[in-house]
Amino acid sequence: MTAIMLLSACSDSRDVMEELPNSSIAGAPRDTMTDTRIEATLARRVTIGEDGPRLDACGALGVVRGMANGRTLAMRAAPFQDAKAIAQLGNGARVHVCARSLDQRWLGVVVPPPAPPSGNAANAATPAPVDCGVSSPVDRKQPYDGPCQSGWVSSGFVQLIAG
């Protein structure tokens, strides 16, 4: 009798997928997600401070490369191909790399605004570059909430240049 009770305690009929967290949409109930497509309305904020409180909030600097024929790289609201495109980045765009998806296919980036063109008149006031707030440490891991645009880009089109 005891052996039957032990075996019945081990055989849980729940689906393993129901018990595993879905890292791509932390906290979302499993039944709201389809298995084949992520809804375009989902968003996952970029996390800064993943390297700890002693290192910069975003640990690397990258540049967009490999976009052919004048194409642009879509920056998305979440690390999925079906997520909403929130900006377009061309070759040469610099990005602060702050996070990576678990499968390493997506980078969470913060994008500083482009530098003003050189060749301004001598008396024209040149605006100071915007500080995105990711080049110094933060106390803890947290969603980015600074003045610059942030989102997710395909890692295959970003070449690391520092960090």
N, C-alpha and C positions, 0 to 999 in steps of 0.2 A: 504494500500500500504506500509506503514512504517513497519508493522508487517512482511510482506513478505520479505522485504529487510533485516530486522534483522535476520529472520530465515535463509535466504540464506547465510548471513555472518557467521553464526555459523556452517553451514554444509560444512566442508572442506572434500573433498574426498580423501585427501592424507592418506596413511597408517600410523598409529601411530608409527610403527616400523621404518619407514623412518625418523621420527623426533627425536627419542631417540638416545642418544649417545651410541655407543657400547663400553663399558669400557674396554673390552678385547683387542681392537685394536683401541685405541683412534686416531681419525683423518682419519681412513680408510673409503673410501666411502662404503656405505651399499651394492651397487650392486656388489662389488668385493668379497663379502663374501657369502659363501654358508650357509644355515641354519643348515645343518647337520654335517659339518666337517670344522675345521679350517685348512687352508693350512699349511703344515709342514714347509714352508719357513718363516712364520711369527715369529717375535721376539719382545719381550717386555723387555726392560732393567729393572733391579731392581732399585727401587728408594730408596735413603737413605735420612735421615733427616726428615722423616715423623712425628716424635714426637716434632719437633720444634728446634730452635737454642740453647736451654738451655740443651738439653739432647743428649746423644750419637747418632751418625748418624744411628746406628743400635741398637735398644733398647733391644735386648735379645740375649742370647747365647743358642744354642740347640745342641743336639747330635742325630745322626741317630740311631734309635732303631727299632726292630721288623722285620728285614729282615731275613727270614728263609732260611735254607739250602744253605748258602753261596751266596745267591742272593744279588744284589746291588740295590740301589735306583737311578733311573734316574734323573739327574738334567737337566731340559729342558730350551729351549730358550724363552719360553712363558708359562703362567699358563694354559696349556691345555694338555690333554693326547696325542693329535696328534702332538704337537710341537716337533721339533727336539731335540733329546737327545744330550747334549753337554758334559756330564761327568757322571760317575757312582760313587756313594758314598756307602761305606760299613758300617756295624754296627760300632758304635764308632766314626764315622767321626764328627768332630765339625763344626758347622756352625753359622755364625752371622745372626740372623733373622732381616731383615730390612723392609720387607713389607709383606702384605697379600692380597690375591685376595678378591674381594667383597664377594664371597661366603665362604670365610675362608678355602677353600679346598687346596689352594696353598700358599706356603711361598716363598717370594723373599729372597734369601740367598746369602751371600758372604762366600766363603770357603777358610780358610787359608790353606797353604800347610801343609802336615803332618810333624810332628816333626821328626827330624832325629833319627834313632834308638840309644838307649843308649848302652853303651859298646864300644864306640870309644876308640881307643888307646889314652893314656894320651898326646901324642905329636901331635895328629891329631887336626887340627883346626875345631872347631864346628861352623857351620854357624849360624849367628844371626837369630832368628825367623823373618819372614816377617811381617811387620806391614801393615795390609790391609787398614788402614786409616778410620776405622768405629767405633773405640772405643772412639772417642771424638766428640764434636758437629761440625756441619757444619752450615754455614750461612742460607742456604735455602734448601728446598726439591729439589733434583736433581738426575739424573741418576748416578749410580755408575760407576766410571771410574778410578778404582785403580789397583794396581798390582795383586790382587787376582782374582780368577775365581768367577763368579756370575751367578745365574740362578734361576730357579723355581723348587721346590720339593713338593711332596704331603705332606700336613701337618700331616697326620695320622702316618707318620713314623719319626717325629721329636719330641723329648721330650725336653721341655724347662728346662734348668738347671740354668739360671741366667737371671735377667731382668724382 
